[in-house]
Amino acid sequence: MTDGTQRAAALFEETFGEKPEGVWAAPGRVNLIGEHVDYAGGICLPFALSQRTYAALRLRNDGRVHVASILPEAEDVSLFDIALAEVGPGHPSNWAGYVVGSIWAAMQQGVLPADFPGCDIALVSEVPLGAGLSSSAALECSVALGAYELFVGPADDDVRLRLVAACITAENDVVGASTGGLDQRISLLGTPGNALAIDYSDDSTRHIPCDLDAAGLAILVINTNAPHTLADGQYASRRGIIDAVSAGLGVSLREVPNAEAAAVEWARGAMPGEEDVVRRRVRHVVSEIARTARAIEELEARDFEAFGRSMVESHASLRDDYEVTVIELDSAVDAALKAGALGARMTGGGFGGSAIALVRDSEVEATKQAVLQAAADAGIATPSFLVAVPSAGALRTF
């Protein structure tokens, strides 16, 4: 058993007094490019991390879910107990909503049978919280897959897609944190050595080889340690504009010729005085979709220098047009580029969280030092680091 599997099983036995029936693990993710376009019919390119959340499970017979967890950097075990009949939109709205919400949503959508008897769960996570690496989807997907496979049997590709939808519902409706579904897809569908191109216009996915190691390159994840949350209204406000424009125009922005001009014309009537904001928000979405399509071709051609330039353009658009970066993210990106990175950009929802840099293997440590020095000079939080390796999606580990 892996260390995470052993820790989850041990926590389960310590808490519930018996061994779990199985342990499931789901990864966090980094998004290489394609940010804030999943809810706009766009294209994203994430890959699954080797860092995972482990869920040890055992079935109950009373329709309740008991949860024990040790989350990153926490010393105490958190406990939660709820009847599945009490779960619903807005309840529970704390971290446990990600856990029990995924089971509730899977039952509501007919993925899990209505007679699912409840379960005990022990959670141990390696995915940093608040780092923009989708610790929430790792929670949801480890539990959803575990509950399904424990009660029903092995999940095929169709079931995994249905579990993706359930986990999206858990985050959007139970917890109330708006998400377009990128995180849940990669957490359940990722494969080793590949990124996953997700096209939301037709809901298709395609594995893209991402063997950076063979090219002497690495993705350095820079956790800025600036607070990051998607439930504080900032993410929802950006998405709200894009949703409103799309609804006003009657089609996805991807289908509108000269979408920027069309959006401004719509805003004159629907959002007077906000035309410039609408213009910039739409300009990011349209340019990011085109940029991501190009970047996928660059990655497939192993043109890593061009891919790096696309990363830099993405960050500039997120900073200037979508306005979702903060000083910690900009500092990390600028320092990495000055240290010689081929490309760098924020990843995730923004407003804190993490940046990523495409660097040569031989320059990983020098890049770390440059980023640390820049943070110290700016008087901001000290970043932490990990090297990201494209890894498998959710799976049973015991």
C-alpha positions as CSV (number, residue, x, y, z in Angstrom):
1,M,0.0,0.0,0.0
2,T,1.1,3.6,-0.7
3,D,1.8,5.8,2.3
4,G,-1.5,7.7,1.7
5,T,-3.4,4.5,1.5
6,Q,-1.8,3.3,4.8
7,R,-2.6,6.6,6.5
8,A,-6.2,6.6,5.4
9,A,-6.7,2.9,6.5
10,A,-5.0,3.6,9.8
11,L,-7.2,6.7,10.5
12,F,-10.2,4.6,9.6
13,E,-9.4,1.9,12.0
14,E,-8.5,4.4,14.8
15,T,-11.7,6.3,14.3
16,F,-14.2,3.5,13.6
17,G,-12.6,0.5,15.3
18,E,-12.5,-1.8,12.3
19,K,-10.7,-2.0,9.0
20,P,-12.1,-0.3,5.9
21,E,-13.4,-2.4,3.0
22,G,-11.3,-0.4,0.5
23,V,-9.3,2.8,-0.1
24,W,-9.8,5.0,-3.2
25,A,-7.6,7.9,-4.2
26,A,-8.2,10.9,-6.5
27,P,-5.7,13.5,-7.7
28,G,-5.5,17.2,-7.7
29,R,-4.7,18.9,-10.9
30,V,-2.8,21.6,-12.7
31,N,-4.3,23.3,-15.8
32,L,-1.6,23.9,-18.3
33,I,-3.7,26.4,-20.3
34,G,-7.3,27.2,-20.9
35,E,-8.4,29.2,-17.8
36,H,-11.9,30.5,-17.1
37,V,-13.3,29.1,-20.4
38,D,-14.8,25.8,-19.2
39,Y,-18.1,27.5,-18.5
40,A,-18.0,29.3,-21.9
41,G,-17.8,26.3,-24.3
42,G,-14.1,26.5,-24.4
43,I,-11.0,24.2,-24.4
44,C,-8.9,23.4,-21.4
45,L,-5.7,21.3,-21.0
46,P,-5.2,20.0,-17.4
47,F,-3.3,17.0,-16.2
48,A,-3.7,15.0,-13.0
49,L,-1.2,15.3,-10.2
50,S,0.5,12.5,-8.3
51,Q,-0.6,14.2,-5.1
52,R,-3.9,12.7,-4.0
53,T,-6.7,12.5,-1.5
54,Y,-7.3,9.1,-0.1
55,A,-10.7,7.9,1.1
56,A,-11.0,4.7,3.1
57,L,-14.6,3.5,3.2
58,R,-16.9,0.9,4.8
59,L,-20.6,0.5,4.2
60,R,-23.1,1.2,7.0
61,N,-26.8,0.1,7.1
62,D,-28.5,3.2,8.5
63,G,-28.3,5.8,5.6
64,R,-25.8,7.9,7.5
65,V,-22.3,9.1,6.4
66,H,-19.7,9.4,9.1
67,V,-16.5,11.2,8.0
68,A,-13.1,11.5,9.7
69,S,-10.4,13.6,8.0
70,I,-6.9,14.8,8.4
71,L,-6.4,17.6,5.9
72,P,-3.0,19.0,4.9
73,E,-1.2,20.9,7.7
74,A,-4.0,19.9,10.2
75,E,-3.0,18.2,13.4
76,D,-6.5,17.3,14.7
77,V,-9.0,14.9,13.2
78,S,-12.1,16.6,11.9
79,L,-15.3,14.6,12.4
80,F,-18.7,14.9,10.6
81,D,-21.9,12.9,10.8
82,I,-25.0,13.4,8.7
83,A,-28.0,11.4,7.3
84,L,-28.0,11.4,3.5
85,A,-31.7,12.4,3.7
86,E,-30.6,15.7,5.2
87,V,-28.1,16.6,2.5
88,G,-29.2,19.1,-0.2
89,P,-28.5,22.5,-1.8
90,G,-26.6,24.6,0.7
91,H,-26.3,21.8,3.3
92,P,-23.8,21.1,4.5
93,S,-22.0,24.2,3.2
94,N,-18.7,23.5,4.9
95,W,-15.9,21.1,3.7
96,A,-18.1,18.1,4.4
97,G,-20.4,19.2,1.6
98,Y,-17.8,18.1,-0.9
99,V,-17.8,14.7,0.6
100,V,-21.4,13.8,1.3
101,G,-22.6,16.1,-1.5
102,S,-20.9,13.8,-4.1
103,I,-22.8,10.8,-2.7
104,W,-26.1,12.6,-2.5
105,A,-25.8,13.9,-6.0
106,A,-24.8,10.5,-7.4
107,M,-28.0,9.1,-5.8
108,Q,-30.1,12.0,-7.0
109,Q,-28.9,11.4,-10.6
110,G,-29.3,7.6,-10.5
111,V,-25.6,6.8,-10.6
112,L,-25.7,5.3,-7.1
113,P,-28.8,3.3,-6.3
114,A,-31.4,5.0,-4.1
115,D,-30.9,2.3,-1.5
116,F,-27.2,3.2,-0.9
117,P,-26.9,2.4,2.8
118,G,-24.5,5.1,3.9
119,C,-20.8,4.6,4.8
120,D,-18.0,5.5,7.2
121,I,-15.2,7.5,5.5
122,A,-11.7,8.4,6.6
123,L,-9.9,11.0,4.5
124,V,-6.2,11.8,4.2
125,S,-5.0,14.4,1.6
126,E,-1.7,15.2,0.0
127,V,-3.2,18.0,-2.1
128,P,-2.5,21.4,-0.6
129,L,-5.6,23.3,0.5
130,G,-6.2,26.7,-1.0
131,A,-3.5,26.3,-3.6
132,G,-5.7,26.3,-6.6
133,L,-4.8,22.6,-7.3
134,S,-8.4,21.4,-6.9
135,S,-8.3,19.8,-3.5
136,S,-12.1,20.0,-3.6
137,A,-12.4,17.8,-6.7
138,A,-10.0,15.3,-5.2
139,L,-12.2,15.0,-2.2
140,E,-15.4,14.6,-4.2
141,C,-14.0,12.1,-6.7
142,S,-12.2,9.8,-4.3
143,V,-15.5,9.5,-2.3
144,A,-17.8,9.2,-5.2
145,L,-15.7,6.5,-6.9
146,G,-15.3,4.7,-3.7
147,A,-19.0,4.7,-2.8
148,Y,-19.9,3.5,-6.3
149,E,-17.3,0.7,-6.5
150,L,-17.9,-0.4,-3.0
151,F,-21.6,-0.7,-3.4
152,V,-22.1,-1.5,-7.1
153,G,-18.8,-2.6,-8.6
154,P,-16.0,-1.4,-10.9
155,A,-16.8,1.9,-12.7
156,D,-16.5,1.8,-16.5
157,D,-15.8,4.9,-18.5
158,D,-19.6,5.8,-18.8
159,V,-20.0,5.6,-15.0
160,R,-16.9,7.8,-14.5
161,L,-18.5,10.4,-16.7
162,R,-21.7,10.2,-14.7
163,L,-19.7,10.5,-11.5
164,V,-18.1,13.7,-13.0
165,A,-21.6,15.2,-13.3
166,A,-22.5,14.2,-9.8
167,C,-19.3,15.8,-8.3
168,I,-20.0,19.0,-10.3
169,T,-23.4,19.1,-8.8
170,A,-22.0,18.6,-5.3
171,E,-19.7,21.6,-5.7
172,N,-22.1,23.9,-7.4
173,D,-25.3,23.1,-5.5
174,V,-24.4,21.7,-2.2
175,V,-21.3,23.7,-1.3
176,G,-22.2,26.7,-3.5
177,A,-18.8,27.1,-5.1
178,S,-19.3,27.7,-8.8
179,T,-17.3,25.3,-11.1
180,G,-17.3,24.5,-14.8
181,G,-16.3,20.9,-14.3
182,L,-12.7,20.9,-15.5
183,D,-11.4,19.7,-12.1
184,Q,-13.8,16.8,-11.8
185,R,-13.1,15.5,-15.3
186,I,-9.4,15.4,-15.0
187,S,-9.6,13.9,-11.5
188,L,-11.6,11.0,-12.8
189,L,-10.4,10.7,-16.4
190,G,-6.6,11.5,-16.2
191,T,-4.0,9.0,-17.5
192,P,-0.3,8.8,-16.7
193,G,2.0,10.7,-19.0
194,N,-0.8,12.7,-20.6
195,A,-2.7,15.9,-20.4
196,L,-6.4,15.9,-21.2
197,A,-7.8,18.2,-23.8
198,I,-11.4,19.0,-22.8
199,D,-13.6,20.6,-25.4
200,Y,-16.7,21.9,-23.8
201,S,-18.4,22.8,-27.1
202,D,-19.1,19.1,-27.6
203,D,-18.1,17.7,-24.2
204,S,-15.3,15.6,-25.8
205,T,-11.9,14.7,-24.3
206,R,-8.7,13.7,-25.9
207,H,-5.4,12.5,-24.3
208,I,-2.4,14.6,-25.3
209,P,1.1,13.2,-24.7
210,C,2.9,15.3,-22.2
211,D,6.3,13.6,-21.7
212,L,8.2,16.7,-20.4
213,D,10.8,14.6,-18.7
214,A,12.0,13.1,-22.0
215,A,12.6,16.7,-23.2
216,G,14.5,17.6,-20.0
217,L,11.7,19.8,-18.8
218,A,9.4,20.0,-15.8
219,I,6.3,21.8,-14.6
220,L,7.2,23.6,-11.4
221,V,4.1,24.4,-9.3
222,I,4.5,27.5,-7.2
223,N,2.0,27.6,-4.4
224,T,2.0,31.3,-3.5
225,N,0.3,30.6,-0.2
226,A,-2.0,33.5,-0.8
227,P,-5.5,32.6,0.3
228,H,-7.6,31.1,-2.4
229,T,-11.3,30.3,-2.5
230,L,-13.9,30.0,-5.2
231,A,-16.8,30.5,-2.8
232,D,-16.1,34.2,-2.1
233,G,-18.0,35.7,-5.0
234,Q,-15.0,36.8,-7.2
235,Y,-15.1,33.7,-9.4
236,A,-18.9,33.9,-9.6
237,S,-18.8,37.5,-10.7
238,R,-16.6,36.7,-13.6
239,R,-18.6,33.8,-14.6
240,G,-21.8,35.8,-14.2
241,I,-20.8,38.2,-16.9
242,I,-19.9,35.5,-19.4
243,D,-23.1,33.6,-18.6
244,A,-25.2,36.7,-19.0
245,V,-23.6,37.7,-22.3
246,S,-24.0,34.2,-23.7
247,A,-27.6,34.1,-22.6
248,G,-28.2,37.6,-24.1
249,L,-26.7,36.6,-27.4
250,G,-28.5,33.3,-27.4
251,V,-25.3,31.2,-28.2
252,S,-21.9,30.3,-26.8
253,L,-19.3,33.1,-27.3
254,R,-17.4,30.5,-29.3
255,E,-20.1,30.6,-31.9
256,V,-20.3,34.4,-32.3
257,P,-18.4,36.1,-35.1
258,N,-16.6,39.1,-33.6
259,A,-17.8,38.2,-30.1
260,E,-16.1,41.1,-28.5
261,A,-18.0,43.7,-30.5
262,A,-21.3,41.8,-30.2
263,A,-20.9,41.6,-26.4
264,V,-20.3,45.3,-26.2
265,E,-23.4,46.1,-28.3
266,W,-25.4,43.8,-26.0
267,A,-24.0,45.4,-22.9
268,R,-25.1,48.9,-24.0
269,G,-28.6,47.8,-23.5
270,A,-28.3,45.2,-20.7
271,M,-25.4,46.6,-18.6
272,P,-25.0,50.3,-19.4
273,G,-21.8,51.7,-18.0
274,E,-20.1,48.3,-17.9
275,E,-19.3,48.0,-21.6
276,D,-15.5,48.1,-21.1
277,V,-15.6,45.4,-18.4
278,V,-17.7,43.2,-20.6
279,R,-15.3,43.8,-23.5
280,R,-12.3,42.8,-21.6
281,R,-13.9,39.7,-20.0
282,V,-15.1,38.5,-23.3
283,R,-11.8,39.3,-25.0
284,H,-10.1,37.0,-22.5
285,V,-12.5,34.1,-23.1
286,V,-12.3,34.3,-26.9
287,S,-8.5,34.7,-27.0
288,E,-7.9,32.0,-24.4
289,I,-10.0,29.5,-26.4
290,A,-8.0,30.2,-29.5
291,R,-4.7,30.2,-27.6
292,T,-5.5,26.9,-26.0
293,A,-6.3,25.2,-29.4
294,R,-3.0,26.5,-30.7
295,A,-1.1,25.4,-27.6
296,I,-2.4,21.8,-27.9
297,E,-0.9,21.7,-31.4
298,E,2.4,23.1,-30.0
299,L,2.5,20.4,-27.3
300,E,1.7,17.6,-29.8
301,A,4.5,19.0,-32.0
302,R,6.8,19.1,-29.0
303,D,7.4,22.8,-29.7
304,F,7.9,23.6,-26.0
305,E,9.3,27.1,-26.6
306,A,6.1,28.1,-28.5
307,F,4.0,26.4,-25.8
308,G,5.8,28.5,-23.2
309,R,5.0,31.7,-25.1
310,S,1.4,30.7,-25.1
311,M,1.5,30.2,-21.3
312,V,2.9,33.7,-21.0
313,E,0.2,35.2,-23.2
314,S,-2.5,33.4,-21.2
315,H,-1.2,34.9,-17.9
316,A,-1.2,38.4,-19.4
317,S,-4.8,38.0,-20.5
318,L,-5.9,36.7,-17.1
319,R,-4.1,39.6,-15.4
320,D,-5.2,42.4,-17.7
321,D,-8.5,41.4,-19.2
322,Y,-10.0,39.0,-16.7
323,E,-8.3,40.5,-13.6
324,V,-8.0,37.4,-11.6
325,T,-4.4,37.5,-10.6
326,V,-2.9,39.0,-7.5
327,I,0.5,40.4,-6.6
328,E,1.7,37.0,-5.4
329,L,0.8,35.3,-8.7
330,D,2.3,38.0,-10.8
331,S,5.5,38.0,-8.7
332,A,5.9,34.3,-9.1
333,V,5.4,34.4,-12.8
334,D,7.7,37.3,-13.4
335,A,10.5,35.8,-11.3
336,A,10.3,32.5,-13.0
337,L,10.5,34.0,-16.4
338,K,13.4,36.2,-15.4
339,A,15.2,33.0,-14.1
340,G,14.9,31.4,-17.6
341,A,11.6,29.6,-17.6
342,L,10.2,28.8,-21.0
343,G,6.8,29.9,-19.9
344,A,4.8,30.6,-16.7
345,R,1.2,31.5,-15.8
346,M,-1.3,31.3,-13.0
347,T,-3.3,28.1,-12.8
348,G,-6.8,27.6,-11.4
349,G,-9.4,30.1,-10.5
350,G,-7.0,32.9,-9.5
351,F,-7.2,35.4,-6.6
352,G,-4.4,33.5,-4.9
353,G,-3.5,29.9,-5.3
354,S,-0.7,28.7,-7.6
355,A,1.3,29.5,-10.6
356,I,3.1,27.1,-12.9
357,A,6.4,27.4,-14.7
358,L,7.8,25.3,-17.6
359,V,11.4,25.0,-16.7
360,R,14.5,23.0,-17.7
361,D,15.2,20.2,-15.2
362,S,18.6,21.7,-14.5
363,E,17.1,25.0,-13.6
364,V,14.3,23.9,-11.1
365,E,16.3,24.9,-8.0
366,A,17.5,28.2,-9.4
367,T,13.9,29.0,-10.4
368,K,12.7,28.2,-6.9
369,Q,15.3,30.5,-5.4
370,A,14.4,33.4,-7.8
371,V,10.8,33.1,-6.9
372,L,11.5,33.0,-3.1
373,Q,13.8,36.0,-3.4
374,A,11.1,38.0,-5.3
375,A,8.5,37.2,-2.7
376,A,10.9,38.2,0.1
377,D,11.7,41.5,-1.7
378,A,8.0,42.2,-2.1
379,G,7.1,41.4,1.5
380,I,4.5,38.8,0.5
381,A,3.9,35.2,1.6
382,T,6.7,32.7,1.2
383,P,5.9,30.3,-1.7
384,S,6.2,26.5,-1.6
385,F,6.8,24.2,-4.5
386,L,6.2,20.8,-6.0
387,V,7.2,19.3,-9.4
388,A,4.0,18.2,-11.2
389,V,4.0,14.8,-13.0
390,P,1.1,13.8,-15.3
391,S,-0.5,11.0,-13.4
392,A,-3.5,8.6,-13.3
393,G,-7.0,9.7,-12.3
394,A,-9.0,8.3,-9.5
395,L,-8.5,4.6,-8.7
396,R,-8.8,2.0,-6.0
397,T,-5.5,1.6,-4.1
398,F,-6.6,-1.1,-1.6
